[in-house]
Amino acid sequence: MAAMKPRTGDGPMEAVREGRLIIVRVPLEGGGRLVVSVNDDEAKELAAALTSAVES
């Protein structure tokens, strides 16, 4: 049986391009990671929404 590695949310937030998608990994409070894949248009929309929220 393979060894089980604990999943932790201790890593940095990251976004990497894999083919035509951008994979975003966000550490979560309490452990784990939120993983979202978006295309270029969705990434631009997400960036605009986050920028708007930060500027308010």
Secondary structure as GFF3:
##gff-version 3
##sequence-region A 1 56
A	DSSP	beta_strand	14	18	.	.	.	ID=ss1
A	DSSP	beta_strand	21	27	.	.	.	ID=ss2
A	DSSP	beta_strand	33	38	.	.	.	ID=ss3
A	DSSP	alpha_helix	40	55	.	.	.	ID=ss4
###
